[in-house]
Amino acid sequence: MLVEVEVQSLGLDRSTRSPVVILRERGGDRVLPIWIGPAEASAIAMHMAKVEFPRPLTHDLIVTLVKGLDAVVRRVEIPRVQEGTYHAALVLERADGTVTVDARPSDSIAIALRTRAAIVVGDDLLRRIDLDVDESESVADPGSVQGWTDEVDVSGGPDDTPLGPSELADYLRKLDPEDFGRFTP
């Protein structure tokens, strides 16, 4: 069975400093943390913070391609994890039928946010984790998680103050490609 979720927040795994997107069951309290790459985290954070660029970024380009092919992203499915890897699919609808495209969850989430498509996950993937969340804050606020079993931290730097959406967008905008390490073909 698939359950609809929403992006609750972005965080950093304290032990690996890897970005984590936290999906929360719509109308429920179960969550699914998915570790993602920094580029995808940036794409998700930029959209959540409503940062616009003069030229399309990769996920914006994909959305434009989908529209250009007279298709609509109906939903993103994250049905299972296999050998430690989450599997996802974009479900596209066209006049001549439905097309399902294999994709990474992080890219799928970035595209779902841009198209306002539903995100659904396998019921067995959701877990109850003790999150300290201020329900008065927007679900799309990357700074909304105050703590998560001492593993996730949305911190702004040495003083560990949480970043709001605009601060996170500003931080990501100033990152240098060297911050992610060297690429060796």
N, CA, C and O of each residue as an XYZ file, in Angstrom:
740
protein
N       0.839     -1.175      0.000
C       0.000      0.000      0.000
C       0.892      1.249      0.000
O       1.904      1.296      0.699
N       0.508      2.253     -0.786
C       1.244      3.509     -0.843
C       0.521      4.572     -0.021
O      -0.708      4.649     -0.019
N       1.312      5.393      0.681
C       0.789      6.419      1.573
C       1.320      7.772      1.109
O       2.507      7.898      0.810
N       0.454      8.787      1.043
C       0.899     10.107      0.621
C       1.698     10.785      1.735
O       1.335     10.740      2.911
N       2.797     11.414      1.319
C       3.679     12.130      2.245
C       3.920     13.531      1.704
O       3.567     13.856      0.570
N       4.533     14.350      2.552
C       4.947     15.686      2.129
C       6.360     15.923      2.645
O       6.799     15.305      3.615
N       7.058     16.831      1.976
C       8.406     17.165      2.424
C       8.263     17.999      3.691
O       7.717     19.102      3.665
N       8.753     17.468      4.777
C       8.675     18.189      6.043
C       9.854     19.131      6.179
O       9.694     20.290      6.563
N      11.054     18.624      5.859
C      12.233     19.451      6.077
C      13.454     18.828      5.431
O      13.427     17.698      4.943
N      14.514     19.599      5.447
C      15.843     19.123      5.063
C      16.714     19.215      6.302
O      16.522     20.096      7.141
N      17.666     18.311      6.416
C      18.585     18.361      7.544
C      19.920     17.789      7.138
O      20.123     17.402      5.987
N      20.819     17.741      8.083
C      22.127     17.137      7.877
C      22.316     16.025      8.892
O      22.040     16.200     10.079
N      22.786     14.886      8.421
C      23.126     13.785      9.308
C      24.378     14.210     10.069
O      25.403     14.502      9.452
N      24.312     14.249     11.379
C      25.445     14.732     12.176
C      26.693     13.884     12.013
O      27.808     14.401     12.072
N      26.516     12.597     11.810
C      27.702     11.744     11.725
C      28.370     11.809     10.357
O      29.597     11.741     10.275
N      27.599     11.937      9.288
C      28.189     11.940      7.944
C      28.169     13.312      7.280
O      28.814     13.513      6.251
N      27.437     14.248      7.860
C      27.238     15.587      7.279
C      26.557     15.504      5.915
O      26.667     16.425      5.105
N      25.851     14.394      5.661
C      25.110     14.217      4.415
C      23.723     14.824      4.564
O      23.122     14.752      5.635
N      23.214     15.423      3.490
C      21.849     15.967      3.546
C      20.812     14.845      3.659
O      20.979     13.756      3.110
N      19.751     15.148      4.382
C      18.650     14.211      4.573
C      17.358     14.967      4.299
O      17.141     16.052      4.839
N      16.502     14.394      3.462
C      15.168     14.955      3.269
C      14.228     14.117      4.129
O      14.281     12.887      4.107
N      13.380     14.785      4.875
C      12.467     14.093      5.771
C      11.058     14.219      5.209
O      10.508     15.316      5.104
N      10.484     13.069      4.850
C       9.117     13.004      4.347
C       8.214     12.613      5.508
O       8.536     11.712      6.281
N       7.091     13.292      5.620
C       6.158     13.010      6.713
C       4.813     12.604      6.141
O       4.316     13.204      5.188
N       4.241     11.585      6.735
C       2.929     11.099      6.345
C       1.924     12.249      6.411
O       1.813     12.924      7.434
N       1.197     12.467      5.322
C       0.203     13.541      5.298
C      -0.895     13.195      6.308
O      -1.536     12.149      6.212
N      -1.096     14.084      7.265
C      -2.108     13.872      8.295
C      -1.702     12.859      9.350
O      -2.544     12.418     10.132
N      -0.441     12.483      9.388
C       0.019     11.499     10.357
C       1.321     11.920     10.995
O       1.781     13.048     10.820
N       1.910     10.997     11.739
C       3.155     11.342     12.430
C       4.324     10.441     12.059
O       5.400     10.558     12.644
N       4.132      9.544     11.097
C       5.241      8.696     10.671
C       6.090      9.450      9.644
O       5.582     10.274      8.883
N       7.383      9.153      9.638
C       8.307      9.849      8.743
C       9.189      8.852      8.007
O       9.325      7.691      8.393
N       9.786      9.359      6.923
C      10.755      8.596      6.156
C      11.929      9.513      5.861
O      11.800     10.433      5.053
N      13.074      9.283      6.497
C      14.273     10.060      6.159
C      14.980      9.398      4.979
O      15.158      8.179      4.965
N      15.383     10.194      3.993
C      16.127      9.671      2.842
C      17.383     10.520      2.680
O      17.302     11.737      2.515
N      18.542      9.870      2.727
C      19.804     10.570      2.551
C      19.966     10.868      1.062
O      19.767      9.993      0.220
N      20.328     12.103      0.750
C      20.427     12.543     -0.641
C      21.746     13.273     -0.856
O      22.474     13.556      0.095
N      22.040     13.568     -2.092
C      23.267     14.285     -2.426
C      23.115     15.782     -2.230
O      21.996     16.291     -2.169
N      24.234     16.491     -2.132
C      24.182     17.934     -1.912
C      23.527     18.703     -3.059
O      22.854     19.705     -2.819
N      23.713     18.250     -4.299
C      23.097     18.962     -5.425
C      21.582     18.865     -5.373
O      20.886     19.850     -5.619
N      21.063     17.677     -5.054
C      19.622     17.486     -4.961
C      19.059     18.228     -3.750
O      17.966     18.791     -3.811
N      19.819     18.224     -2.643
C      19.386     18.983     -1.463
C      19.299     20.462     -1.805
O      18.368     21.152     -1.387
N      20.264     20.938     -2.558
C      20.249     22.335     -2.975
C      19.032     22.627     -3.844
O      18.376     23.653     -3.667
N      18.725     21.730     -4.785
C      17.566     21.925     -5.665
C      16.267     21.959     -4.867
O      15.383     22.770     -5.146
N      16.152     21.084     -3.883
C      14.952     21.047     -3.046
C      14.883     22.306     -2.181
O      13.832     22.941     -2.090
N      15.998     22.664     -1.550
C      16.027     23.842     -0.677
C      15.737     25.121     -1.445
O      15.000     25.983     -0.966
N      16.310     25.246     -2.626
C      16.075     26.455     -3.431
C      14.599     26.596     -3.783
O      14.045     27.695     -3.743
N      13.970     25.480     -4.127
C      12.537     25.558     -4.450
C      11.718     25.899     -3.205
O      10.806     26.725     -3.261
N      12.050     25.259     -2.085
C      11.310     25.513     -0.846
C      11.467     26.959     -0.398
O      10.547     27.534      0.184
N      12.630     27.550     -0.666
C      12.882     28.935     -0.275
C      12.414     29.925     -1.353
O      12.576     31.137     -1.210
N      11.834     29.387     -2.428
C      11.302     30.213     -3.526
C      12.380     31.063     -4.193
O      12.131     32.202     -4.586
N      13.574     30.501     -4.315
C      14.671     31.182     -5.000
C      14.519     30.911     -6.491
O      14.381     29.760     -6.906
N      14.545     31.959     -7.287
C      14.408     31.811     -8.731
C      15.700     32.213     -9.421
O      16.409     33.113     -8.969
N      15.995     31.538    -10.514
C      17.184     31.812    -11.298
C      16.768     32.263    -12.688
O      15.711     31.869    -13.181
N      17.590     33.083    -13.321
C      17.231     33.579    -14.652
C      17.208     32.467    -15.711
O      16.478     32.569    -16.697
N      17.993     31.422    -15.514
C      18.031     30.302    -16.449
C      17.592     29.043    -15.711
O      17.823     28.929    -14.507
N      16.964     28.093    -16.407
C      16.475     26.892    -15.725
C      17.600     26.008    -15.211
O      18.588     25.765    -15.905
N      17.434     25.533    -13.986
C      18.337     24.538    -13.436
C      17.856     23.157    -13.888
O      16.800     23.050    -14.511
N      18.595     22.126    -13.593
C      18.310     20.794    -14.123
C      16.876     20.325    -13.881
O      16.218     19.861    -14.812
N      16.383     20.438    -12.651
C      15.037     19.950    -12.366
C      13.979     20.819    -13.034
O      12.920     20.323    -13.419
N      14.261     22.112    -13.174
C      13.347     22.988    -13.909
C      13.311     22.587    -15.382
O      12.250     22.595    -16.006
N      14.468     22.238    -15.930
C      14.553     21.791    -17.316
C      13.734     20.516    -17.522
O      13.022     20.389    -18.519
N      13.833     19.582    -16.593
C      13.071     18.337    -16.696
C      11.574     18.631    -16.705
O      10.832     18.045    -17.493
N      11.131     19.531    -15.840
C       9.716     19.906    -15.802
C       9.294     20.509    -17.144
O       8.213     20.208    -17.651
N      10.146     21.356    -17.714
C       9.852     21.961    -19.020
C       9.772     20.890    -20.106
O       8.904     20.955    -20.976
N      10.673     19.905    -20.062
C      10.637     18.808    -21.032
C       9.342     17.998    -20.914
O       8.718     17.660    -21.920
N       8.953     17.697    -19.691
C       7.723     16.937    -19.474
C       6.533     17.701    -20.066
O       5.707     17.119    -20.769
N       6.450     18.986    -19.783
C       5.362     19.810    -20.333
C       5.435     19.867    -21.854
O       4.408     19.798    -22.529
N       6.651     19.992    -22.398
C       6.836     20.046    -23.844
C       6.399     18.769    -24.539
O       6.053     18.789    -25.720
N       6.412     17.669    -23.819
C       5.956     16.383    -24.364
C       4.473     16.147    -24.083
O       3.972     15.030    -24.208
N       3.783     17.225    -23.702
C       2.344     17.160    -23.394
C       2.018     16.127    -22.326
O       1.034     15.394    -22.420
N       2.866     16.089    -21.315
C       2.647     15.175    -20.198
C       2.520     15.980    -18.911
O       2.878     17.156    -18.854
N       2.005     15.322    -17.887
C       1.846     15.907    -16.562
C       2.403     14.909    -15.550
O       2.141     13.709    -15.642
N       3.166     15.408    -14.593
C       3.650     14.539    -13.515
C       2.488     14.362    -12.541
O       2.107     15.300    -11.842
N       1.929     13.154    -12.501
C       0.786     12.883    -11.621
C       1.214     12.597    -10.195
O       0.595     13.067     -9.241
N       2.294     11.810    -10.056
C       2.768     11.486     -8.712
C       4.180     10.927     -8.794
O       4.661     10.520     -9.851
N       4.813     10.927     -7.641
C       6.113     10.293     -7.460
C       5.873      9.133     -6.507
O       5.246      9.290     -5.459
N       6.372      7.988     -6.881
C       6.229      6.801     -6.033
C       7.597      6.375     -5.518
O       8.555      6.262     -6.282
N       7.672      6.141     -4.216
C       8.880      5.587     -3.593
C       8.390      4.325     -2.863
O       8.103      4.364     -1.667
N       8.301      3.225     -3.590
C       7.635      2.049     -3.036
C       8.487      1.128     -2.181
O       7.961      0.384     -1.353
N       9.821      1.172     -2.376
C      10.633      0.171     -1.682
C      12.085      0.615     -1.540
O      12.550      1.549     -2.194
N      12.775     -0.093     -0.660
C      14.220      0.043     -0.526
C      14.782     -1.350     -0.777
O      14.293     -2.339     -0.231
N      15.814     -1.411     -1.608
C      16.403     -2.695     -1.955
C      17.908     -2.572     -1.843
O      18.519     -1.717     -2.484
N      18.509     -3.432     -1.026
C      19.949     -3.409     -0.784
C      20.430     -2.011     -0.388
O      21.468     -1.544     -0.856
N      19.666     -1.360      0.475
C      20.042     -0.054      0.994
C      19.771      1.110      0.061
O      20.139      2.243      0.370
N      19.138      0.857     -1.071
C      18.853      1.920     -2.039
C      17.351      2.082     -2.202
O      16.638      1.117     -2.478
N      16.874      3.316     -2.030
C      15.462      3.606     -2.258
C      15.208      3.682     -3.754
O      16.010      4.239     -4.503
N      14.094      3.121     -4.178
C      13.694      3.149     -5.589
C      12.491      4.058     -5.733
O      11.590      4.063     -4.895
N      12.493      4.831     -6.815
C      11.396      5.769     -7.061
C      11.024      5.745     -8.533
O      11.759      5.232     -9.377
N       9.866      6.312     -8.811
C       9.397      6.433    -10.190
C       8.558      7.691    -10.322
O       7.805      8.063     -9.423
N       8.714      8.333    -11.473
C       7.833      9.443    -11.842
C       6.689      8.840    -12.643
O       6.925      8.108    -13.604
N       5.466      9.137    -12.260
C       4.306      8.659    -13.005
C       3.793      9.837    -13.819
O       3.267     10.810    -13.280
N       3.964      9.720    -15.151
C       3.577     10.777    -16.071
C       2.305     10.370    -16.802
O       2.113      9.207    -17.157
N       1.451     11.349    -17.015
C       0.210     11.083    -17.734
C       0.192     11.903    -19.012
O       0.484     13.099    -19.017
N      -0.164     11.217    -20.103
C      -0.315     11.853    -21.411
C      -1.689     11.476    -21.957
O      -2.372     10.619    -21.397
N      -2.080     12.107    -23.026
C      -3.380     11.807    -23.638
C      -3.454     10.342    -24.067
O      -4.528      9.740    -24.041
N      -2.307      9.763    -24.464
C      -2.302      8.383    -24.939
C      -1.991      7.361    -23.846
O      -1.799      6.184    -24.149
N      -1.938      7.784    -22.586
C      -1.733      6.828    -21.504
C      -0.761      7.309    -20.449
O      -0.327      8.461    -20.445
N      -0.434      6.399    -19.560
C       0.454      6.683    -18.436
C       1.825      6.079    -18.708
O       1.942      4.971    -19.230
N       2.854      6.830    -18.344
C       4.229      6.368    -18.491
C       4.884      6.449    -17.117
O       4.770      7.459    -16.422
N       5.565      5.383    -16.737
C       6.289      5.363    -15.471
C       7.780      5.372    -15.779
O       8.271      4.543    -16.546
N       8.503      6.326    -15.168
C       9.917      6.508    -15.440
C      10.708      6.262    -14.155
O      10.455      6.897    -13.131
N      11.662      5.340    -14.216
C      12.534      5.057    -13.081
C      13.374      6.297    -12.776
O      13.904      6.927    -13.692
N      13.499      6.647    -11.500
C      14.255      7.838    -11.112
C      14.756      7.685     -9.682
O      14.283      6.836     -8.926
N      15.721      8.523     -9.330
C      16.180      8.544     -7.942
C      15.148      9.297     -7.104
O      14.515     10.229     -7.600
N      14.970      8.907     -5.845
C      14.007      9.614     -4.994
C      14.304     11.106     -4.868
O      13.382     11.920     -4.890
N      15.565     11.470     -4.739
C      15.906     12.884     -4.550
C      15.505     13.722     -5.760
O      14.933     14.801     -5.603
N      15.800     13.236     -6.963
C      15.385     13.955     -8.171
C      13.867     13.988     -8.282
O      13.283     15.009     -8.644
N      13.236     12.861     -7.966
C      11.776     12.778     -8.043
C      11.112     13.771     -7.105
O      10.123     14.406     -7.471
N      11.644     13.910     -5.906
C      11.084     14.845     -4.929
C      11.247     16.277     -5.429
O      10.319     17.080     -5.326
N      12.423     16.603     -5.970
C      12.652     17.954     -6.507
C      11.664     18.262     -7.630
O      11.161     19.382     -7.725
N      11.386     17.277     -8.475
C      10.435     17.470     -9.576
C       9.006     17.547     -9.046
O       8.218     18.369     -9.515
N       8.665     16.704     -8.081
C       7.310     16.742     -7.502
C       7.014     18.100     -6.878
O       5.908     18.619     -7.027
N       7.979     18.677     -6.188
C       7.772     19.991     -5.580
C       7.493     21.048     -6.648
O       6.644     21.920     -6.462
N       8.209     20.962     -7.759
C       8.045     21.956     -8.830
C       6.724     21.803     -9.584
O       6.206     22.771    -10.139
N       6.185     20.584     -9.601
C       4.945     20.331    -10.343
C       3.734     20.170     -9.424
O       2.607     19.986     -9.886
N       3.982     20.242     -8.137
C       2.930     20.036     -7.138
C       2.273     18.662     -7.252
O       1.086     18.492     -6.972
N       3.078     17.692     -7.671
C       2.604     16.314     -7.786
C       2.635     15.649     -6.411
O       3.439     16.009     -5.551
N       1.764     14.694     -6.225
C       1.734     13.937     -4.976
C       2.994     13.081     -4.863
O       3.538     12.620     -5.867
N       3.443     12.878     -3.639
C       4.550     11.971     -3.342
C       3.960     10.867     -2.477
O       3.364     11.131     -1.432
N       4.134      9.616     -2.928
C       3.616      8.483     -2.163
C       4.760      7.514     -1.894
O       5.653      7.339     -2.723
N       4.718      6.891     -0.727
C       5.768      5.944     -0.329
C       5.123      4.660      0.169
O       3.957      4.639      0.562
N       5.906      3.595      0.142
C       5.428      2.325      0.674
C       5.132      2.449      2.157
O       5.941      2.980      2.917
N       3.986      1.964      2.561
C       3.566      2.050      3.964
C       4.612      1.450      4.895
O       4.829      1.958      5.995
N       5.252      0.383      4.466
C       6.240     -0.290      5.303
C       7.536      0.506      5.470
O       8.363      0.158      6.313
N       7.727      1.568      4.680
C       8.933      2.392      4.810
C       8.798      3.457      5.894
O       9.795      3.935      6.436
N       7.575      3.818      6.199
C       7.342      4.873      7.197
C       7.569      4.332      8.601
O       7.209      3.197      8.913
N       8.183      5.179      9.456
C       8.443      4.782     10.837
C       8.066      5.920     11.774
O       7.972      7.086     11.390
N       7.864      5.535     12.973
C       7.625      6.544     13.999
C       8.970      6.876     14.624
O       9.620      6.025     15.232
N       9.376      8.140     14.459
C      10.634      8.624     15.026
C      10.288      9.849     15.846
O       9.459     10.661     15.437
N      10.910      9.985     16.984
C      10.629     11.118     17.851
C      11.203     12.394     17.243
O      12.413     12.620     17.270
N      10.319     13.221     16.694
C      10.709     14.503     16.128
C      10.122     15.610     16.983
O       8.969     15.531     17.409
N      10.895     16.614     17.227
C      10.402     17.787     17.934
C      10.109     18.847     16.881
O      10.996     19.600     16.478
N       8.856     18.898     16.440
C       8.475     19.790     15.356
C       7.455     20.786     15.862
O       6.488     20.415     16.528
N       7.669     22.046     15.546
C       6.703     23.084     15.865
C       5.646     23.066     14.778
O       5.910     23.506     13.659
N       4.458     22.569     15.081
C       3.390     22.422     14.095
C       2.905     23.752     13.547
O       2.234     23.773     12.516
N       3.221     24.866     14.201
C       2.773     26.162     13.713
C       3.613     26.643     12.534
O       3.230     27.581     11.834
N       4.769     25.993     12.317
C       5.627     26.392     11.208
C       5.209     25.656      9.949
O       4.609     24.583     10.010
N       5.530     26.239      8.822
C       5.202     25.655      7.532
C       5.898     24.323      7.358
O       7.046     24.158      7.768
N       5.209     23.372      6.752
C       5.794     22.068      6.459
C       6.970     22.220      5.516
O       7.892     21.405      5.536
N       6.949     23.259      4.685
C       8.008     23.450      3.701
C       9.184     24.240      4.256
O      10.059     24.656      3.497
N       9.220     24.451      5.542
C      10.284     25.246      6.147
C      11.472     24.364      6.502
O      11.365     23.539      7.409
N      12.615     24.514      5.809
C      13.767     23.677      6.119
C      14.268     23.845      7.544
O      15.020     22.992      8.015
N      13.899     24.875      8.235
C      14.345     25.062      9.608
C      13.367     24.530     10.633
O      13.529     24.779     11.827
N      12.326     23.783     10.180
C      11.271     23.397     11.104
C      11.649     22.263     12.043
O      11.012     22.117     13.086
N      12.636     21.466     11.732
C      13.027     20.384     12.627
C      13.966     20.941     13.679
O      15.016     21.496     13.356
N      13.586     20.792     14.929
C      14.404     21.301     16.021
C      15.382     20.243     16.516
O      16.420     20.576     17.089
N      15.064     18.994     16.305
C      15.956     17.916     16.717
C      15.388     16.600     16.245
O      14.179     16.494     16.034
N      16.216     15.603     16.074
C      15.722     14.320     15.583
C      16.641     13.236     16.088
O      17.680     12.963     15.487
N      16.277     12.636     17.153
C      17.020     11.565     17.806
C      18.532     11.787     17.783
O      19.298     10.841     17.595
N      18.957     13.028     17.971
C      20.368     13.402     18.001
C      21.135     13.027     16.743
O      22.363     12.949     16.776
N      20.431     12.789     15.621
C      21.132     12.431     14.393
C      21.032     13.511     13.321
O      21.952     13.669     12.519
N      19.946     14.244     13.297
C      19.793     15.253     12.259
C      19.894     16.628     12.864
O      19.333     16.899     13.926
N      20.609     17.487     12.187
C      20.840     18.829     12.670
C      20.702     19.788     11.499
O      21.381     19.624     10.485
N      19.845     20.777     11.619
C      19.759     21.811     10.595
C      20.439     23.017     11.204
O      19.799     23.867     11.823
N      21.755     23.079     11.019
C      22.495     24.133     11.697
C      23.117     25.086     10.707
O      23.397     24.744      9.557
N      23.323     26.285     11.189
C      23.831     27.331     10.326
C      25.322     27.525     10.398
O      25.864     28.334      9.645
N      25.983     26.844     11.237
C      27.419     27.026     11.313
C      27.935     26.755     12.703
O      27.369     25.944     13.436
N      29.011     27.430     13.072
C      29.669     27.133     14.332
C      28.780     27.328     15.554
O      28.955     26.640     16.559
N      27.828     28.256     15.480
C      26.980     28.489     16.655
C      25.760     27.584     16.681
O      24.942     27.686     17.595
N      25.615     26.683     15.678
C      24.516     25.718     15.603
C      23.137     26.345     15.657
O      22.206     25.729     16.177
N      22.980     27.541     15.140
C      21.651     28.128     15.065
C      20.956     27.621     13.820
O      21.583     27.516     12.765
N      19.666     27.303     13.918
C      18.954     26.778     12.753
C      18.876     27.815     11.632
O      18.780     29.018     11.873
N      18.921     27.307     10.403
C      18.778     28.169      9.240
C      17.318     28.221      8.814
O      16.650     27.189      8.753
N      16.828     29.399      8.525
C      15.511     29.545      7.933
C      15.640     29.357      6.433
O      16.756     29.214      5.932
N      14.524     29.352      5.691
C      14.582     29.121      4.257
C      15.473     30.109      3.508
O      16.227     29.700      2.624
N      15.407     31.387      3.836
C      16.208     32.364      3.100
C      17.685     32.236      3.452
O      18.542     32.403      2.584
N      17.998     31.938      4.726
C      19.394     31.758      5.114
C      19.993     30.512      4.456
O      21.143     30.526      4.016
N      19.195     29.425      4.393
C      19.660     28.205      3.757
C      19.900     28.450      2.269
O      20.914     28.012      1.725
N      18.984     29.141      1.614
C      19.145     29.449      0.192
C      20.402     30.287     -0.025
O      21.155     30.047     -0.969
N      20.626     31.261      0.839
C      21.801     32.110      0.720
C      23.079     31.291      0.921
O      24.049     31.458      0.182
N      23.075     30.419      1.908
C      24.222     29.552      2.169
C      24.521     28.676      0.951
O      25.672     28.564      0.529
N      23.479     28.056      0.391
C      23.668     27.172     -0.755
C      24.137     27.945     -1.984
O      24.941     27.439     -2.767
N      23.641     29.161     -2.154
C      24.025     29.988     -3.294
C      25.517     30.326     -3.249
O      26.156     30.464     -4.292
N      26.069     30.460     -2.040
C      27.473     30.850     -1.876
C      28.437     29.669     -1.882
O      29.651     29.867     -1.847
N      27.913     28.438     -1.926
C      28.797     27.273     -1.927
C      29.648     27.255     -3.188
O      29.189     27.601     -4.277
N      30.873     26.850     -3.017
C      31.803     26.706     -4.119
C      31.817     25.228     -4.508
O      31.754     24.373     -3.625
N      31.897     24.898     -5.802
C      31.965     23.482     -6.193
C      33.083     22.725     -5.479
O      32.976     21.516     -5.273
N      34.152     23.423     -5.100
C      35.247     22.779     -4.378
C      34.807     22.265     -3.009
O      35.437     21.369     -2.447
N      33.710     22.843     -2.467
C      33.213     22.400     -1.167
C      32.752     20.944     -1.210
O      32.676     20.289     -0.170
N      32.441     20.429     -2.410
C      31.946     19.071     -2.551
C      33.057     18.087     -2.909
O      32.780     16.904     -3.107
N      34.284     18.537     -2.995
C      35.404     17.668     -3.334
C      35.746     17.740     -4.815
O      35.047     18.382     -5.600
N      36.800     17.089     -5.170
C      37.263     17.095     -6.554
C      36.575     16.012     -7.360
O      36.354     14.903     -6.873
N      36.243     16.339     -8.588
C      35.677     15.382     -9.523
C      36.801     14.878    -10.397
O      37.510     15.657    -11.032
N      36.959     13.550    -10.425
C      37.986     12.962    -11.269
C      37.309     12.028    -12.255
O      36.770     10.997    -11.854
N      37.327     12.369    -13.548
C      36.673     11.505    -14.538
C      37.383     10.176    -14.705
O      36.953      9.342    -15.502
